[in-house]
Amino acid sequence: LKLEMPTVNLDREVSLLATVPGVVQSLKRCAVTWQKLISRVLEEQLKKVPQGNGPLAEIYLWREKNATLSALTAQTKFPEVQKALEILQEAESGFTADLQIVLSDLRRHHMQAQDNAKFLSTLERHLKNLSTGTGVDVISHTIPALLNALRLLWIMSRHYNKEERMVPLLERISWEISQRVRRVVDLQTLFKQDIAAAKKKITEARNTLEQWKKCYFTTCIQVEESGSKRYWKFDAKRLFEKTDYMVSICQDLYDIFQVTEELHNMFIPELITVSENPKGVDELQREVNIVISPMEDLTCDPFSMESARDWGFVMEEFREDVTVEIVEQIFVENHKDPPLYKNHPPVAGAISWSRSLCHRITHTITRFQEEEEELLASQRGKEVKQIYLQVAEKLKEYEDEKYHLWRERTEHMLPLLLKETLLTVTSATEEPVTTKKSVCFTLNFSPEIQEIITETKYMEQLGLPVPEMARYVALQEDKYLRYTNKLKAMLDCYHKLMEMVNEAEMKLLDHCIQELWRILKAGHKRLTWKSVGIGEFIVQCTQTIGNLELLVHQIHHISEDISSKLQSIESANLFKFPHSKNGDKYPGAKEFFDYVKCEQAKVVEQLVRKYSAIPQLLIEVERRVANTNSGKSPKLASYYAYWENRIYQVLTQLIVKNLQAFNATVLANVPLLQIEAVLSVPEITLQPNASEIEKMTVQCIQGCVEVTKHFIRWMHGTCIECPTQHVKADEVVTFSFYSDISQSPLIIEQADLITQNVHKLLASLSKCLNQWKKYDLLWKSDKGALLDRLAAEKPACVVFDEHLQFYMKVIQEVTSQPFIKDEQFIRLQLAPLALAVQENAKSWMMSLGKLLNDLAREELFSLQDEIQVGVFSL
C-alpha cells in the first residue's frame, strides 16, 4: 500500500503555495485518493478474522493488522504529506475535514493493533508450548504461566479488558488444549500400545484438562484479590463444557485399560508354564483381548459431544463383556497356583487373589444394578447373576480351605521351628583351628518363621483369626529382625576376620580363636529362638570378635612394618658402579671392582640395621599376644619360624635379583670399565689379562653372595640371634643365612652364567687383537742379523728407500685405526698397543737410517781415498 505523492513543487512557503490554484487543485486530487485508499484499507482490516480456531491465529491476525496500518501511518507522516495537508487547510479549511476524520480513524485503529500485537506477543511463547511443546512438564508449567500472562493482559490492555473480547480468546485456548488432548489420546494407536503406556498418556491428558480449569479459577481469585474492579465472571460453560466432557471420556478410557490390566494380571508368565491347561489360559487371554478389540475400530469420535450417545452404547457393551464368566474361568485355571501380589505370602496372597476376583465380579454386578438395572432384569442378566452366586460360593470355599490348612500347619510347625539353634556350622568344631581355617558359621533362622510372621500379619489384615503363638511371634517380628541382623553382622565380621588372617597368624592366635569358638558354641549347641539370652550372646560374641579384630589389626600393622623393611632389603642395589671421568674415561678393572666392593659394604651396613630391628617388632607382637617380651615365647615359636623363612626368601631374592642385574649390565652395550691392549714382547696381551679379570669377577660375585653372612640366624623357637661358636681355640663359627643361600641352585646358576658371559667377552676382545699380529715382525725379527746382512751386501739406496717406505706405511696405518673398542661393559683401549707398534717401526727406521749413513760415509771416505791416490799419481 502506497500513498500517491504530489507531483507539484512544494519548496515555497505554505501561505504562498495556498494562493496558487494549480498547486491547490493538484493537492486536492491527492487528498481524495488518500482518503479513498485509507478508508478501503480500514474497512478491509476491520473485516478480517483469525484464520483458525487456535489462539495463535489471533496473535497472527493482530500482528498482520499492525504491520499494514503501521506502513500506512508512517506514510501519512512523510513531510510532503504533512505540508500538503497544511496547504489545503490554509487554502480551503472545509475540504480537509473528511480526510482528517479518516486519518484520525487510521491513528486510532493503528494504536489498537499496535497495543494488541504487543500484549499478545507476551502470550506467544506459552501458546506455542501449548500447541507443539513436548513432555508433561512443559504443559504443566505452561498453563499456570499462560493464565498469569492473561491476568496481566486483562489488567493492562485497553482492548482485552472487556468480557466480550477476553472470553473468545479463552475459548480459543480451551480449544487448543482440547486439540492437544486429542493428539495425545489417539484411539487409532492408543489400544495398540502397552497398557501401562496408554494409562500414562490418558492420565496426563486428563490432568492437563483438569489443570486448565483449576488454574483458571485460581486466576479468577487472584484477579479479585488484586483490587481490580473488573472481575473474571465469565460463562464457565462456554469455556469448560467441552473440556469437562473430555475429562469424563478420559476417565472412561482409563477404566477400560484398568479393567483390562486387572484381567491380564491374572495370567502371569509362570502360570502359563505350570498350568495344567496352558491352551485354556491362552484362550482366556484371547477373550480378554476381545473385550477391548471394538475400541480399535470405533466409527465415532468419543471426544466429540455430538457422539456422546454412541460412546455411551460402546461403554455399555464393554461393561457387559466384563462378566463373571471370565472371572470364573480365571479362577478354575489358576486356583492351584494363583498369581500373587508383590510381597504377599503364598496363603494370604492366594486368599487376597480370591477376594480380588470376588470384588471384580461384585463390582461389575453392583455397577449394573446402579446404572443398567434393566440389563439385569433380562434373561441374560438373570443368567449372569446366577453364575455370579455360584462363583462367589466357590471363591469362599477356596478361601476357607486355604485358611484352615494354613492354621493347622502353623500350630504344628511353629513350636518346632522356634526350638532350632541360632547357628549351624559346616564342619566339626573338634578339629584344631590351625588345620581347619574354612570352618563357617551360618545363621539358622528358618525362612518359614518369617513366612509365618508375614502370613499372620496379612491374615489379620484380611480379618481372619490367627493362632495365639503366631500372633505373639508376629508381634516380636522387630525383635527377631534385630537379632537376625545383628547375628548376620556378627558372623560377617567373624568370616571377614578369618579371611584376613593367614596360616601363620592362625597358629599365633590359636588360643584367642579357640576362646571365640567356645563362646560361639553356645549359639549352635544351646541357645534357641525361644531363649532369653540371645541378646547377651550377641553382645559377648561381638565384643570378643572386636577384641580379636583389634589384635589382628595391631599384628598386621607390625607385619606391614616388618614387610616394609624386608621389601627395602629385597630391593637393595648391591652393585653400584663408578661414573666415568670427564665423560669418556672409565675406571680400570681393579678400580671398578674395588668401588663395587666398597659401596656394597655401605649398603650391607644399612640392610643389617633394618634386619636387626625385626626382632624388636616381633617382641612387640609377643607382648600383645603372650604378655611377655622375651623374644622366645613358645606361643610365638611358629610365628618366629614364619618370619625367619620370609627373611630367607627375601635374602635369596636379593642375591638372585642383584646377580641378574649384574649379568644384564655385563651384556649391555654400555662401557663401565676399561682395560688396555699392550705389547709384551713377543706377545700382544690385555692388561690386566683375561684370567685376572675373570678372577676379579668371580670375587665380586662371591662378595655379593657373602653379603648374607652378615645376617645372623635366630636360635630355634626364638627371634634371638645365635651367638658365635668357638669350635677351636682359633676358629669361630657364626650361624648365618650364607650356608643355605650359597647352595641355592638359582644363585649357583646365575653366578655361572655371569662367569660364562665375562669369559666369552674377554675371549672376543682377545680375538680382536689377532689383527695386530701382522706387525709382529717388527719385534720378533733379529734386527742385528738383518742389518749385518744388509751392511755386507751394501745394497743400493733404493733398497733402503723401500724398507723405509714400508715402516712409514706401518706407522700411518696404525695411526688411522680406532684406538677404542667398546664391547658390552668393557672399553678396550688400543692406544698403548698402537704406540708400541709405532715405536718399533720408528726404531727400525732409525736403525736403517744409521746403517745407510754408515755405508754412505764409508763410500765417501773410500772415494776420497781414491781421489787422493789419483792426484798423487799425476
C-alpha positions in Angstrom: 0.0 0.0 0.0 1.5 3.3 -1.1 0.1 6.8 -0.9 0.3 8.9 -4.1 2.7 11.8 -3.6 2.1 15.3 -5.0 3.9 16.0 -8.3 4.0 19.8 -7.9 6.9 21.6 -6.4 6.3 22.3 -2.7 9.5 24.1 -1.8 8.0 27.5 -1.2 6.1 28.8 1.9 2.7 27.3 2.8 0.9 30.6 2.7 2.3 31.4 -0.8 1.5 27.9 -2.2 -2.0 28.1 -0.9 -2.7 31.0 -3.2 -1.6 29.1 -6.3 -4.7 27.5 -7.9 -2.7 24.8 -9.8 -1.0 23.6 -6.7 -4.2 23.5 -4.7 -6.1 21.5 -7.4 -3.2 19.0 -7.6 -3.2 18.5 -3.9 -7.0 18.2 -3.7 -6.8 15.2 -6.2 -4.1 13.6 -4.0 -6.1 14.1 -0.8 -9.2 12.5 -2.4 -7.0 9.5 -3.4 -5.6 9.2 0.1 -9.0 9.3 1.7 -10.3 6.5 -0.5 -7.2 4.4 0.0 -7.2 4.7 3.8 -11.0 4.2 4.1 -10.7 1.0 1.9 -7.8 -0.4 4.0 -9.6 0.3 7.3 -12.7 -1.4 6.0 -10.7 -4.5 4.9 -8.8 -4.7 8.2 -12.0 -4.5 10.2 -13.5 -7.3 8.3 -10.5 -9.7 8.9 -11.0 -12.5 11.3 -8.4 -15.0 12.7 -7.6 -17.9 10.3 -8.1 -20.9 12.6 -9.6 -21.9 15.9 -6.5 -21.6 18.0 -5.2 -18.6 20.0 -2.1 -18.2 17.8 -4.4 -17.3 14.9 -5.5 -14.2 16.9 -1.9 -13.2 17.5 -1.0 -13.5 13.8 -4.2 -11.5 12.9 -3.2 -8.5 15.1 0.4 -8.8 14.0 -0.7 -8.6 10.3 -3.0 -5.6 11.1 -0.3 -3.8 12.9 2.1 -4.3 10.0 -0.4 -3.0 7.5 -1.6 0.0 9.5 2.0 0.9 10.6 3.1 1.1 7.0 0.2 3.3 6.1 0.5 5.5 9.2 4.2 6.0 8.5 3.4 7.4 5.0 0.9 9.9 6.4 3.8 11.3 8.4 6.0 12.0 5.4 7.0 15.8 5.2 5.4 16.2 1.8 2.1 14.7 3.0 2.1 16.9 6.1 2.9 20.0 4.0 0.2 19.2 1.5 -2.4 19.0 4.4 -1.2 22.3 5.7 -1.5 23.9 2.2 -5.1 22.6 1.8 -6.0 23.7 5.3 -4.7 27.2 4.5 -6.5 27.3 1.1 -9.8 25.6 2.0 -10.2 24.5 5.6 -13.5 22.8 5.0 -12.2 20.5 2.3 -9.9 18.5 4.7 -12.5 17.8 7.3 -13.5 14.4 6.0 -9.8 13.5 5.4 -8.9 14.4 9.0 -11.7 12.1 10.2 -10.3 9.2 8.2 -6.7 10.0 9.4 -8.0 10.0 13.0 -9.6 6.6 12.5 -6.4 5.3 11.0 -4.4 6.5 14.0 -6.9 5.0 16.4 -7.0 1.6 14.7 -3.2 1.6 14.3 -2.8 2.3 18.0 -5.2 -0.5 18.9 -3.4 -3.0 16.6 -0.1 -2.0 17.9 -1.1 -2.5 21.5 -2.8 -5.8 20.8 0.2 -7.1 18.9 2.5 -6.1 21.7 0.4 -7.5 24.5 -0.4 -10.7 22.7 3.3 -11.3 21.9 3.7 -11.9 25.7 1.5 -15.0 25.3 3.1 -16.3 22.1 5.8 -18.5 23.8 3.3 -20.1 26.2 0.8 -20.7 23.4 3.5 -22.3 21.2 4.4 -24.6 24.1 0.8 -25.5 24.5 0.5 -26.3 20.8 3.7 -28.0 20.0 5.7 -28.5 23.2 6.7 -32.0 24.2 6.6 -33.6 27.6 4.2 -33.4 30.5 6.4 -31.0 32.4 6.2 -28.4 29.6 2.4 -28.4 29.6 2.1 -28.4 33.4 4.4 -25.4 33.6 2.9 -23.6 30.6 -0.8 -23.4 31.8 -0.1 -21.5 35.1 2.3 -19.2 33.3 -0.2 -18.6 30.5 -3.1 -17.7 32.8 -0.8 -15.4 34.7 0.1 -13.6 31.5 -3.7 -13.5 30.6 -4.3 -11.9 34.0 -1.8 -9.2 33.2 -3.3 -8.7 29.8 -6.7 -8.2 31.4 -5.3 -5.5 33.7 -3.0 -3.6 31.3 -4.6 -3.9 27.8 -7.2 -1.4 26.7 -8.7 -3.9 24.3 -8.7 -7.2 26.2 -10.1 -5.7 29.4 -13.7 -6.4 28.4 -15.5 -9.7 28.7 -16.7 -9.8 25.0 -13.0 -9.7 23.9 -11.3 -11.9 26.6 -13.8 -14.8 26.5 -13.3 -15.5 22.8 -9.5 -15.6 23.5 -10.0 -18.0 26.4 -12.3 -20.1 24.2 -9.5 -20.4 21.6 -7.1 -21.5 24.4 -9.6 -24.1 25.6 -9.9 -25.4 22.1 -6.1 -25.6 21.7 -5.9 -27.6 24.9 -8.6 -30.0 23.8 -6.9 -30.5 20.5 -3.7 -31.3 22.2 -5.5 -34.0 24.3 -7.0 -35.4 21.0 -3.5 -35.7 19.6 -2.1 -37.4 22.7 -5.1 -39.8 23.2 -5.3 -41.0 19.6 -7.6 -44.0 19.7 -6.2 -45.3 16.4 -2.9 -46.1 18.2 -3.8 -46.0 21.9 -5.3 -49.5 22.0 -2.2 -50.9 20.2 0.2 -49.7 22.9 1.4 -51.2 26.1 -1.3 -50.9 28.8 0.9 -49.0 31.2 2.0 -46.5 28.5 -1.6 -46.0 27.5 -2.8 -45.4 31.1 0.1 -42.9 31.5 -1.0 -41.0 28.4 -4.6 -40.9 29.4 -3.7 -39.7 33.0 -1.5 -37.0 31.6 -4.3 -35.9 29.2 -6.9 -35.8 32.0 -4.5 -33.9 34.3 -3.9 -31.3 31.6 -7.6 -30.7 31.2 -8.2 -30.6 34.9 -5.2 -28.3 35.4 -6.6 -25.8 32.8 -9.9 -25.5 34.8 -8.2 -25.4 38.2 -5.7 -22.7 37.1 -8.5 -20.7 35.6 -10.5 -20.4 38.8 -7.3 -19.8 40.8 -6.6 -16.8 38.4 -10.2 -15.6 38.9 -9.5 -15.4 42.7 -6.2 -13.6 42.0 -7.9 -11.0 39.8 -10.5 -10.4 42.5 -7.9 -10.2 45.3 -5.7 -7.8 43.2 -8.2 -4.9 43.9 -9.3 -4.7 40.3 -12.9 -3.6 39.8 -13.2 -5.7 36.7 -13.6 -9.4 37.8 -13.5 -12.6 35.8 -17.1 -13.6 35.9 -17.2 -15.3 32.5 -19.5 -18.0 31.4 -17.8 -21.2 32.6 -20.0 -23.4 30.4 -18.5 -21.7 27.2 -15.0 -22.3 28.5 -15.2 -25.7 30.1 -18.2 -27.6 28.8 -16.1 -29.3 26.1 -13.0 -30.0 28.3 -15.2 -31.3 31.2 -16.8 -33.7 28.8 -13.3 -34.8 27.6 -12.3 -35.4 31.2 -15.2 -37.9 31.6 -14.1 -39.6 28.3 -10.5 -39.9 29.6 -11.9 -41.5 32.8 -13.9 -44.0 30.7 -10.8 -44.9 28.7 -8.7 -45.2 31.9 -11.4 -47.6 33.4 -11.2 -49.7 30.2 -7.5 -50.1 30.5 -7.6 -50.6 34.3 -10.1 -53.5 33.9 -8.1 -55.0 31.1 -4.9 -54.7 33.1 -6.5 -56.4 36.1 -7.7 -59.3 33.9 -4.3 -59.6 32.2 -2.5 -59.6 35.6 -4.2 -62.8 36.4 -2.1 -64.5 33.7 1.4 -64.2 34.9 4.0 -65.9 32.7 4.8 -68.5 35.4 1.2 -69.6 35.4 1.2 -70.4 31.7 4.2 -72.7 32.1 2.9 -74.6 35.1 -0.8 -74.6 34.3 -2.5 -78.0 33.6 -4.2 -76.5 30.7 -2.0 -73.8 29.0 -4.2 -73.7 26.0 -7.1 -72.8 28.2 -5.1 -69.9 29.7 -4.3 -68.7 26.1 -8.0 -68.9 25.3 -8.8 -66.8 28.3 -6.2 -64.2 27.3 -7.8 -64.0 23.8 -11.2 -63.5 25.4 -9.8 -60.6 27.4 -8.3 -59.1 24.2 -11.7 -59.4 22.5 -13.2 -57.2 25.2 -11.2 -54.2 24.0 -11.0 -55.1 20.3 -14.1 -53.0 19.4 -12.3 -49.9 20.7 -9.7 -50.1 18.0 -12.3 -49.8 15.2 -14.6 -47.0 16.5 -16.6 -45.2 13.9 -17.5 -42.3 16.2 -15.2 -39.7 17.8 -15.6 -40.2 21.6 -14.3 -36.7 22.3 -17.0 -35.1 20.2 -20.0 -34.1 22.3 -22.2 -34.9 19.3 -21.1 -38.6 19.7 -21.9 -38.8 23.4 -24.9 -41.2 22.8 -22.8 -43.5 20.6 -20.0 -43.6 23.1 -22.5 -44.5 25.8 -23.5 -47.5 23.9 -19.8 -48.5 23.4 -19.2 -48.3 27.2 -22.4 -50.4 27.9 -21.2 -53.1 25.6 -17.8 -53.1 27.3 -19.3 -53.5 30.7 -21.5 -56.3 29.5 -18.4 -58.2 28.2 -16.5 -58.0 31.5 -18.6 -60.8 33.0 -18.3 -63.2 35.8 -17.8 -65.9 33.2 -14.3 -64.7 32.5 -13.5 -64.4 36.2 -14.8 -68.0 36.8 -12.6 -69.3 34.0 -9.6 -67.4 35.5 -10.3 -69.0 38.9 -10.6 -72.5 37.5 -7.3 -72.2 35.6 -5.3 -70.6 38.4 -6.6 -71.7 41.8 -3.9 -74.4 42.3 -1.1 -71.9 41.8 -2.6 -68.4 41.9 -0.6 -65.3 40.9 0.4 -63.3 43.9 0.7 -59.6 44.5 4.1 -58.3 45.2 5.4 -59.1 48.8 2.3 -61.3 49.5 2.9 -64.7 51.2 1.5 -67.8 49.5 -1.6 -68.4 51.5 -2.7 -64.9 52.3 -1.7 -64.0 48.8 -4.0 -66.7 47.4 -6.8 -65.5 49.6 -6.3 -61.9 48.5 -6.3 -63.1 44.9 -9.6 -65.0 45.5 -11.1 -61.9 47.2 -9.9 -59.7 44.3 -11.8 -61.9 41.8 -14.8 -61.8 44.0 -14.5 -58.0 44.2 -14.2 -57.8 40.4 -17.4 -59.6 39.8 -19.2 -57.9 42.7 -18.1 -54.5 41.4 -19.4 -55.4 38.0 -22.7 -56.6 39.2 -23.1 -53.6 41.5 -22.4 -51.2 38.6 -25.1 -53.0 36.6 -27.5 -52.7 39.5 -26.8 -49.0 39.8 -26.6 -48.0 36.2 -28.0 -50.7 34.0 -30.8 -52.2 36.1 -32.8 -53.2 33.1 -30.0 -55.4 31.8 -30.0 -57.5 34.9 -33.7 -57.9 34.6 -33.3 -59.5 31.2 -32.8 -63.3 30.7 -29.1 -62.8 30.1 -28.9 -60.7 33.2 -30.5 -63.4 35.3 -28.1 -65.9 34.0 -25.1 -63.7 34.8 -26.5 -63.1 38.3 -26.8 -66.9 38.9 -23.3 -67.5 37.7 -22.1 -64.8 40.0 -23.6 -66.5 43.0 -22.0 -69.8 42.1 -18.6 -68.3 41.5 -18.8 -66.3 44.8 -19.6 -69.6 46.6 -16.6 -71.3 45.0 -14.3 -68.5 45.9 -15.5 -68.5 49.6 -14.9 -72.3 49.8 -11.4 -71.8 48.3 -10.6 -69.1 50.8 -11.8 -71.2 53.8 -9.8 -74.3 52.7 -6.6 -72.3 52.3 -7.1 -70.6 55.7 -7.8 -73.8 57.7 -4.8 -75.7 56.2 -2.5 -72.8 57.0 -3.8 -72.6 60.6 -3.2 -76.3 61.2 0.3 -76.3 59.8 1.3 -73.1 61.7 0.1 -74.5 65.0 2.1 -77.7 64.4 5.4 -76.3 62.8 5.9 -73.0 64.7 6.9 -74.6 68.1 9.4 -76.9 66.3 11.0 -74.0 64.3 11.4 -71.9 67.5 13.4 -74.8 69.0 16.1 -74.6 66.4 19.5 -73.3 67.5 20.7 -69.9 66.5 23.7 -71.0 64.4 24.9 -74.0 62.4 28.5 -75.0 61.4 29.8 -76.5 58.2 32.4 -78.7 59.8 33.2 -80.5 63.2 34.3 -78.0 65.8 36.5 -80.6 67.5 39.2 -80.2 64.8 42.0 -77.7 65.7 41.6 -74.3 64.0 45.1 -74.5 62.6 44.1 -77.4 60.3 40.6 -76.2 59.5 40.6 -72.5 58.7 37.5 -72.8 56.5 35.1 -73.5 59.3 31.9 -71.5 58.6 29.1 -70.5 60.9 25.7 -69.7 59.4 22.5 -68.1 60.7 19.9 -70.8 61.4 16.8 -68.7 61.2 14.3 -70.7 59.1 12.6 -68.7 56.3 9.4 -70.5 57.4 9.3 -68.4 60.6 9.4 -65.2 58.5 6.8 -66.6 56.2 4.5 -67.4 59.2 5.0 -63.9 60.5 4.2 -62.4 57.2 1.2 -64.7 56.7 -0.1 -63.8 60.2 0.1 -60.1 59.5 -1.7 -60.4 56.2 -4.3 -62.8 57.7 -5.1 -60.2 60.3 -5.4 -57.5 57.7 -7.8 -59.8 55.9 -9.8 -60.0 59.1 -9.1 -63.7 59.8 -8.3 -65.0 63.3 -4.8 -66.3 63.8 -3.2 -68.7 66.4 -2.0 -67.0 69.6 1.6 -68.2 69.3 1.7 -66.9 65.7 0.3 -63.6 66.8 2.9 -63.5 69.6 5.8 -64.2 67.2 4.4 -61.7 64.7 4.4 -59.1 67.5 8.1 -60.0 68.1 9.0 -59.5 64.5 11.1 -56.4 65.1 13.0 -58.2 67.9 13.7 -61.2 65.6 14.6 -58.9 62.8 17.0 -57.1 65.2 18.5 -60.4 66.3 19.0 -61.8 62.8 20.5 -58.6 61.5 22.9 -58.4 64.5 23.8 -62.1 64.1 24.4 -61.7 60.4 26.6 -58.6 61.0 28.5 -60.5 63.8 29.0 -63.5 61.5 30.1 -61.3 58.6 32.7 -59.7 60.9 33.9 -63.2 62.0 34.3 -64.5 58.5 35.9 -61.3 57.2 38.3 -61.6 60.2 39.1 -65.2 59.4 39.8 -64.2 55.7 42.2 -61.5 56.9 44.3 -64.0 58.9 47.0 -66.1 57.2 48.1 -69.5 58.3 51.0 -68.2 60.5 48.6 -65.8 62.2 46.1 -68.6 62.7 48.7 -70.5 64.7 49.8 -67.4 66.5 46.3 -66.6 67.6 45.2 -70.2 68.2 44.3 -69.7 71.9 42.3 -66.5 71.1 40.3 -68.2 68.3 39.7 -71.2 70.5 38.2 -68.9 73.1 36.0 -67.3 70.4 34.9 -70.7 69.3 34.0 -71.6 72.9 31.6 -68.6 73.0 30.1 -69.3 69.6 29.5 -72.9 70.6 26.5 -71.7 72.7 24.9 -70.4 69.5 24.8 -73.8 67.8 24.5 -76.1 70.8 22.4 -74.5 73.5 20.6 -71.2 72.5 17.3 -71.5 70.5 15.0 -68.8 69.2 12.9 -69.1 72.4 15.9 -68.4 74.6 16.1 -65.2 76.7 19.9 -64.9 76.4 20.1 -64.2 72.7 20.9 -60.5 73.2 23.7 -61.2 75.7 25.1 -63.9 73.4 25.3 -61.4 70.5 27.0 -58.8 72.7 29.6 -61.3 74.1 30.4 -62.6 70.6 30.6 -59.1 69.1 32.9 -57.9 71.9 35.2 -61.0 71.6 35.3 -60.6 67.8 36.0 -56.9 68.2 38.9 -57.5 70.6 40.3 -60.2 68.3 39.9 -57.9 65.3 41.8 -55.1 67.2 44.6 -57.5 68.0 44.7 -58.7 64.4 44.9 -55.1 63.1 47.8 -54.4 65.6 49.6 -57.5 64.4 49.0 -56.5 60.8 50.4 -53.1 61.4 53.6 -54.6 62.9 53.7 -57.1 60.0 53.4 -54.3 57.5 56.4 -52.6 59.2 58.4 -55.8 59.0 57.4 -56.4 55.4 58.4 -52.8 54.6 61.9 -53.5 56.0 62.1 -56.8 54.1 60.9 -55.1 50.9 63.6 -52.5 51.4 66.2 -55.3 51.9 65.0 -57.2 48.8 65.1 -54.2 46.6 68.6 -53.0 47.7 71.2 -52.5 45.0 74.4 -54.3 45.8 76.1 -53.3 42.5 76.7 -49.6 42.4 79.2 -48.6 39.7 81.5 -45.7 39.5 80.8 -42.9 37.0 83.1 -42.2 34.0 85.6 -39.4 34.4 85.2 -36.5 32.0 82.6 -38.5 30.2 84.9 -40.7 28.2 87.4 -42.1 30.7 86.4 -45.1 32.7 88.0 -46.7 35.7 90.3 -49.6 35.3 89.2 -53.1 36.2 90.7 -53.2 39.7 89.4 -49.7 40.5 85.9 -50.7 39.2 85.7 -53.8 41.3 87.1 -52.1 44.4 84.5 -49.4 44.1 81.7 -52.0 43.8 83.0 -53.8 46.9 83.3 -50.5 48.9 79.7 -49.4 48.0 78.4 -52.9 48.7 79.8 -52.7 52.3 77.9 -49.4 52.8 74.6 -50.9 51.6 75.1 -54.0 53.7 75.6 -51.9 56.8 72.2 -50.3 56.2 70.5 -53.6 55.5 71.8 -55.2 58.6 70.4 -52.3 60.7 67.0 -52.9 59.2 67.3 -56.7 59.8 68.4 -56.1 63.4 65.2 -54.1 64.0 62.9 -57.0 63.1 63.3 -59.0 66.4 62.1 -55.9 68.3 59.0 -55.8 66.3 58.3 -59.5 66.9 58.8 -58.9 70.6 56.1 -56.2 70.3 53.8 -58.9 68.8 54.8 -61.2 71.7 53.9 -58.5 74.2 50.4 -58.1 72.7 49.7 -61.8 72.2 51.6 -63.5 75.1 52.1 -60.6 77.5 55.9 -61.3 77.6 58.8 -59.6 75.9 61.5 -62.3 76.0 61.7 -63.0 72.2 61.4 -66.7 72.9 57.8 -67.3 73.8 56.6 -70.8 73.0 53.3 -69.4 71.8 55.2 -67.5 69.0 57.6 -70.3 68.0 55.8 -70.9 64.7 55.4 -67.2 64.1 59.2 -66.7 64.6 59.8 -69.5 62.1 57.4 -68.0 59.6 59.3 -64.7 59.6 62.7 -66.4 59.5 61.6 -68.3 56.4 60.3 -65.0 54.9 63.8 -63.5 55.6 65.5 -66.4 53.9 63.2 -65.9 50.8 63.9 -62.2 50.8 67.7 -62.6 51.0 67.6 -65.3 48.3 65.7 -62.9 46.1 68.1 -60.1 47.0 71.1 -62.1 45.7 69.3 -63.5 42.7 67.9 -60.1 41.5 71.3 -58.4 42.0 73.1 -61.1 40.1 70.6 -60.9 37.4 71.0 -57.1 37.3 74.8 -57.5 37.2 74.5 -60.1 34.3 72.3 -57.6 32.4 75.0 -55.0 33.0 77.7 -57.3 31.7 75.7 -57.9 28.5 74.5 -54.3 28.0 76.5 -52.2 25.4 77.3 -49.6 28.0 81.0 -49.4 29.0 81.6 -49.2 32.7 85.4 -50.1 33.0 88.4 -50.0 30.7 91.4 -52.3 30.1 94.4 -51.8 27.8 95.9 -53.8 24.9 99.7 -53.8 25.4 102.7 -55.2 23.7 104.6 -57.6 26.0 107.3 -58.8 23.6 106.9 -61.2 22.0 103.0 -61.3 22.6 100.1 -58.8 22.4 98.1 -59.1 25.6 95.3 -57.5 27.7 96.2 -55.5 30.8 95.1 -56.8 33.2 95.0 -60.1 31.5 91.8 -62.2 31.0 92.5 -64.5 33.9 92.9 -61.6 36.3 89.6 -60.0 35.1 87.8 -63.3 35.5 89.2 -63.8 38.9 88.1 -60.3 40.0 84.6 -61.0 38.5 84.3 -64.2 40.5 85.4 -62.4 43.7 82.8 -59.8 43.0 80.1 -62.4 42.6 81.3 -64.2 45.7 81.3 -60.9 47.6 77.6 -60.4 46.6 76.6 -63.9 47.9 78.7 -63.4 51.1 76.6 -60.4 51.9 74.3 -62.9 53.6 77.0 -63.8 56.1 76.1 -60.5 57.9 72.5 -61.7 58.5 72.7 -63.9 61.6 70.2 -66.7 62.1 67.9 -66.9 65.1 68.0 -69.6 67.7 65.4 -72.3 67.3 62.0 -71.2 68.5 63.1 -67.6 69.1 63.9 -64.4 67.4 67.2 -64.0 69.2 70.4 -64.1 67.1 72.6 -67.2 67.5 75.8 -66.3 69.5 79.2 -67.1 67.8 80.5 -70.6 68.5 84.2 -71.3 69.3 84.9 -74.6 67.7 88.6 -74.4 68.3 90.9 -72.0 70.0 91.4 -70.0 66.9 88.2 -70.9 64.9 84.9 -69.0 65.4 81.7 -70.2 63.7 78.8 -67.8 63.0 75.4 -69.2 62.0 74.2 -67.0 59.1 71.9 -67.5 56.1 75.0 -67.8 53.9 75.3 -71.6 54.3 71.8 -72.1 52.9 71.6 -69.3 50.3 75.0 -70.1 48.8 73.7 -73.6 48.0 70.6 -72.2 46.2 70.5 -73.6 42.6 69.2 -70.3 41.3 72.2 -68.4 42.7 74.7 -71.0 41.5 73.1 -70.9 38.1 73.2 -67.1 37.9 76.8 -66.9 39.1 77.9 -69.5 36.4 76.0 -67.5 33.8 77.9 -64.3 34.7 81.2 -66.0 34.7 80.5 -67.6 31.3 79.4 -64.3 29.8 82.5 -62.5 31.0 84.7 -65.3 29.7 83.1 -65.0 26.3 83.5 -61.2 26.3 87.3 -61.5 27.2 87.7 -64.2 24.5 86.1 -61.8 22.0 88.4 -59.0 23.0 91.4 -61.2 22.8 90.3 -62.3 19.3 90.2 -58.7 18.1 93.9 -58.4 19.0 94.8 -61.0 16.3 94.7 -58.4 13.6 97.7 -56.7 15.2 99.8 -59.8 14.8 100.6 -58.9 11.3 103.0 -56.4 12.7 104.8 -59.0 14.9 107.9 -59.0 12.6 108.6 -55.6 14.0 109.6 -57.1 17.3 110.1 -60.8 16.5 112.8 -60.3 13.7 116.5 -60.4 14.6 117.3 -56.7 13.9 121.1 -57.1 14.3 121.5 -60.0 11.9 119.3 -58.4 9.3 121.2 -55.1 9.5 124.6 -57.0 9.3 123.4 -58.8 6.2 122.4 -55.5 4.6 125.7 -54.0 5.6 127.6 -56.9 4.0 125.5 -56.7 0.8 125.8 -52.9 0.6 122.6 -52.5 -1.4 121.7 -49.5 -3.4 119.9 -46.6 -1.8 116.7 -47.6 -3.5 116.6 -50.8 -1.3 116.9 -48.6 1.8 114.1 -46.4 0.4 111.8 -49.4 0.0 112.4 -50.5 3.6 111.9 -47.0 5.0 108.6 -46.6 3.0 107.3 -49.9 4.4 107.9 -48.8 8.0 106.4 -45.4 7.3 103.3 -47.1 5.9 103.0 -49.2 9.1 103.1 -46.0 11.2 100.4 -44.3 9.1 98.3 -47.5 9.0 98.4 -47.8 12.8 97.6 -44.1 13.2 94.5 -44.4 11.1 93.0 -47.3 13.2 90.5 -46.6 16.1 92.2 -46.6 19.4 88.9 -47.5 21.4 86.7 -50.6 21.1 83.6 -50.8 23.3 82.1 -54.3 23.8 79.4 -54.9 26.3 80.5 -53.4 29.7 84.3 -53.2 28.8 86.1 -50.4 26.9 89.3 -51.7 25.3 92.0 -49.0 25.0 94.2 -49.8 21.9 96.3 -46.7 22.1 99.2 -48.3 24.2 99.4 -51.1 21.7 99.4 -48.7 18.7 102.1 -46.6 20.3 104.3 -49.7 20.9 103.9 -50.7 17.2 104.7 -47.2 16.1 107.8 -47.1 18.3 109.0 -50.4 16.9 108.5 -49.2 13.4 110.3 -45.9 14.2 113.2 -47.9 15.8 113.6 -49.9 12.5 113.6 -46.6 10.6 116.3 -45.2 12.9 118.4 -48.3 12.6 118.1 -48.4 8.8 119.0 -44.7 8.6 122.0 -45.2 10.8 123.2 -48.1 8.6 122.6 -46.1 5.4 124.5 -43.2 6.9 127.4 -45.5 7.9 127.6 -47.1 4.4 127.4 -43.7 2.8 130.2 -42.4 4.9 132.3 -45.4 4.2 131.7 -44.9 0.5 132.5 -41.3 0.8 135.8 -42.0 2.6 136.7 -44.7 0.0 136.0 -42.3 -2.8 138.0 -39.6 -1.1 141.0 -42.0 -0.8 140.8 -42.9 -4.5 140.8 -39.3 -5.5 143.8 -38.6 -3.4 145.7 -41.6 -4.9 144.9 -40.3 -8.4 146.1 -36.9 -7.6 149.4 -38.2 -6.3 149.8 -40.4 -9.4 149.5 -37.3 -11.6 
